[in-house]
């Protein structure tokens, strides 16, 4: 008996899995390919298609649609000001992607369409004949709205707020047009239902490879090092680094002058690079081949996010490696982690710095927090668990009698 056929659309090539979204797709298709034939149609920038993508061949039929590099700041501003649609909907909706999707639907028997992120949805025909699951890695209007309150320079805030307003209009419209919306957490599901009453939601949470990210008993943790990692094209990550270095780190160094802050990840901003030059003990590594040695050595992982939405891969990976975690509430949003048991939650610079000092001064507490954090992640956030939830959603949708009941013309 042939497997049901899923068409998956993503805004990126999911290999190598060097960012949260890429890691999500990469791990999910690995686990789902045992039960489904998957055709993956995705955008690929020149730097993404330069990699050897053959490892994906084992799990899916890959179709990459070329996409131009991201626009300059000036061009992005012009795109924003000349359309009622969010800039992401303009960047990720192209004739080439529409044509690729139409060709797959015409030539192959597709049982389900899975779309990652609302701004990819316009690439579908207005009335597909199969159910559509729209998975939302983040509630974008929430993420952009939060960033508009803290963005630097301050004069960028009105433009960011304008994009958030556009997304507040268009994102719920996308939710109303699909069969069901997949959410990362109960927090996201509640936000979606408030914005679009009656919309159907299912849990499709993020996860972590708990065998790959693990504790290495041969590695001793450094005594005074905080670690953060991320993709710094994503503005909440860059803001988190600046916030930590400028407002939290000085408070810690009043007690521990030699305290180090290590920042791992690609595309650091000019403002971040300036930190390394102006603040001793701040180290930017750039992208590394393997983050595990950093997660296994650091005294703690810090997640001082003040904006963004969804759930954080970096936090799950740190917990899986037994690294004690200190986070803002936004940074750990949707994970249902218990403060003081799985990690520490602190929302002011002063309380965040106090938590860092407490872990430095009580290594036994730090080690216990790391152990319970890993145990919790293994039991609740392994990719096997996430894939099983997504598979349950697929099984309910495939064969749905009226998959277009909620869809309207775009």
N, C-alpha and C positions, 0 to 999 in steps of 0.2 A: 504494500500500500504506500503510495507516495505521500510525502510530507506536505502539510499545508504550506503555502507560499506567502511569505511576508515581504512587502516592499517597505524598506526603511529609508527615510530621508534625514540627512544630518547636514549641518552647515560647515562641516570640517571633515578632513580625512582622519579616521580614528587610529592611525598608526604613524609613528610610535605614540604610545599612550602617555604623552608628556603633559597633559593638562586634565582638569577635572572632566570636561565633556568628552574628550577623546578616551580617557580611561573608562568612562561609563559605557560608551558604545562598544569599545574593544572587549570589555569583560562580558557585557550582556550578549553580544553575538556569539562569543565563545560558548556560553552556557546554553543559549537558545538553539544553536545550530544542530544540536542533537535531535531536536523535536521539530524544527521548521527549516524549510529551504528559504534562505534570505537573499534578496537582492538589495544591495546597499548602494543608493545613489547619493553622492555627496559633492559639495563644493571642494575644490582643492586649489590653494594658492601655489604659486611657483615653488616657494620654499617647502611646501608640504609634499608636492609630487616629486621632489628631488630624492626622497627616501625610497628604499626598496620596499614596496608594498606587498610583495608576494606572501608574507606571513598571513595576510587576511584571506588568501585564496582557500585556505582549509575550512573556513567558516561561512563564507558568503561569496556571491558574485558581485564584484566591485565595479561600479561605474563612476568615474570621477569627472565632474564638470568643471572646467577651468574657471577660476575667479580671479579678478584683478587684485593686486595688493590693496591693503586698506588705504582709504583716501587720506590726504594730508588734513591737518586741522582746518585750514581755510576751506578746502573743498567739502569737508564734512559739515562745516557751518553753512555753506551755500546749499548743500543738499537738504539740511534741516529747515532752512528758512524758505525754501521754494516748494515745499510739499506739506500737505496736511497729514501725511503718513509718517510714522517714525522712520528714522534713517535706516534702521536695521531692515525694515520691510523693503526699502528701496535697494539696499545692497545685496540682499539675499533672495530677491525675486528677479530672475532673468529669463529671457527667451530661450537660452540654451538649456537651463534647468527645466523649464516647462516642456521643451521638446523631448528631453531625455526621459522625463517621467511619463509623458504621453506615449512614447515608443514602448516603454516597458509595459504599460497597461494594455497596449494594443497587441503586443507580441506574446505576453505571458499570462497565464491564468493566476491572478493575484487574489488571495483570500482575505488579506488584511493590509492596510497601510498604517505604518507607524511613523509619525513625524516628530522629530526632536526640535522644539522651540516654535512658538507661534508664528514668527516671521518667515518660516519656511512654508507655511501652509498655502500662500497664494500660488505656489508652483503646481498645485494640484488642479485638475479640472474642477469646475464649479460643482458638479454633481457626480462624484465617483460612485461606482456601482458596488463598492465594498465598504465595510466599516472602516472608520478612521480613528485611531488612537493618537491624540496629541499629547506628548510628554513634555511637561514644562520643568526644565532644570531649575528655573527660578521664576518668581513673579517679577517680570521686568519693570513694571511701573512702580512697584514697591522698591526695587533695588535702585532705580534711577531717582526716585523721589527722596530716598534716604541720602543718596550721594549729593543731591542738590543742596542739602542742608550743611554739608561739611566740605564741599569741594574747594580746592585751592588752585589757582588764585580765586579770590572771592567773586571776581567779575565773570567767571564762567558759570556761576550758579544759575542765572536766569535761563541760559541756553539749555542747561541740563534739566531744569525744571520744565521747560517747554517740551523736551523729549518725553519726560515722565508723563506730562499731561496727554500727549498724543498716544502714548502706550496705554494710558488709563482708558482711552476710548477704543483703541483697536484691539488690544489684547483680549478683553472680555468678548468682543465680537467674534474673535477667532474661537474662543471656547464654546460659544453658542452654535458654531457651525460644524462641530465634529461630533462623532458618536459618543466619545468619552474623553475626559482629560485625565492624564496620568500625573500624579503629584508626588513630590519628594517627601512630604510630611503632612501631618494633620493640620499644622499651621497654614501651609499653602492651600490645602483643600478647603479650609474654612474661608480663606480670602477669596478663593475662586467662587465659592457658593454665595458669598455676600455680594460679589460684583455681578454674578450671573445666576440669579435664583433658578433652581431647577436643573442646572447643569449636572451631568453625571460625572463623578470622579472615582478613580481607583488608585490605590497606592502603587507607585512604581519607583521606590526609593533608591538612592545611591547606596553603594556598598564599598567594600574593601577586600582585597585579596589577603586573607589573614595567614596564608601560608608563606606568601612572598614577603609581606611586612610582618616581622616577628621580632622577638627578643633574642639578642645574641648574648648568651651568658658569659662569653669570653671578653666582651667589651665593657669597660668601666665607664661610667658617666663622668663627664667633666664637672668640676665643682661650681663654676660660675659662667654658664653659657646659656643664652636663650636663642632659640631657633625659630625662624619663620620661613615658609616656602610658598611659592605661588607663581602664577603667570601675571606679570605686571602690566600687560596691556589691559587687564581687567582692573578698572580704576579703584574698586574697593580695596584690592590688595596693595596697590601703591599707597593709598591713603593710610592703610593700617601701618605700613612701615614708617611713614613720616610721623604719624601720631605717636608710635612707640618711641622712636628715636628722639623726638623733640619734647615729648611731655612725660613719658614714663621712665625712660632710661636715666635722665638726670636725677630723678628721685631715688632710684635704686643705687646710683653711684655715690650718693651721699653716705650710704652705709658700706657699699662695696665698690670702691673706685676702679677695680680691675674687671668688673663685670663686662662680658662680651655679648654682642648681638650679631648673629650670623644670619644673613638673608640669602636664601637659595632660590633660584628661578630665573627664567629668561625675560628679556626685554625690560630691564630696570629703567625707570624714567631718568631724565637729567637731574631732577630734584633728588632722587634716590642716590644717584652717583655722587652728587655733591655731599651727601651725608658722610660717605666713606672718606672723603677728603677733609672734612671739617670736624668730624667727631672720632677721636681715637677709639679703637675697639669695635667699630662697626665695619663688618666685612660683607661685601657683596660677591658671591661666588659665580654668578651667572648660572646658566643651565648646567646641570651635572648629569652624568650617565646613570647614577644610582643614588637616590636620596636616603637609602636605608642607613648607611654609615653615619650620616648626620643625625638622623632620628634616634639612632641607638647610642650616640655619644652625648648628645646635648643634655644639659641639666634639666631643661624643660622646653616645651613647645609653647609659644605664645601666639594667640589668635586675637589681636586687638582690633577686630573689624568694627567699623562704625556705620557701614552701609553694605548693600548687597542683599541677596535673598537666596533661598534654597538651602541645601545642606553642603557642608564643606568636606571635600575629599581629603584635604591636607590634615584636617583635624582627625578624621577616621584613621588615616595612615599613621599619624603620630601615636594615637591610642593603641593601634595594633602592634606598634613597636615597643610598647610599654613605657613610652615617654610621658612623664607628667605634663598635663595640659592646663594652661590658664587661658581663659577666653572671656570675651564679652558675651553678653546674652545674645546679641545678633550673630556673633561668630558661631555659636553652638545652636542656633535656632533650628527647631524641628527635629532635633536628635533625641529629645526626651532624656538627656543625660542629667544625672542628679548631682547638684553642687555639693562638693565635699566627699562624694563617693566615687564618681567616675572622673571628675575634673573639678577645677575651681572656676567659678563665674564671678567676674568683677567688672563693673561698668564705669568706674571713674579712674583717672590716672593714679590717684592716691591709693585707692584700694587695690588696684592692679599691682602697683609697686610693692605694697605691703605683702601681697600674696607671693610675689617672687622672693622677697626676703625670707618669708616663712619657710619656703621650700629649700632655700640655701642653708638655712640654719637648722633644719630638721630633715636630714637625708632619709631617715626612716619613714617619715610621713610621705616624702616624695616617692620613695620606692613602693610603698603600699598603694599610693594613688595610681602609679603606673601599672601595678599588677591588676588592680580591680578595673582599671580602664580597659586593659586588654581583654580581660575575661568578659566584660560587658560587650565589647565590640564583636568578639568571636561569636557570642550567643545571639546577637541581634542584628549585626550589620555585615555579615559575610556576603559575598556576591551570590552564593548559592541561595540565600534567603531572598535577596532582591530579585534574582532571576525567576524564582518560583512564584513570587507575587505577580511579576509581569506575565509569566506563562499562564497563570490563572485568569488574568484579564484577557489574554489572547483567546483562550478557550471559550470564554463567555461571548466574545465578539464574533468569532469565525462562525459563519452560518446565520448571523443575525438576520431576522426576517426583513427589517426595514432600516438598513444602516444609514440612510440619508434623512431620517425623520427630523433631525435637528438642524440640517444644513440649509443654508440660504445662499442665494447668489451673492458673490462678492462684488 
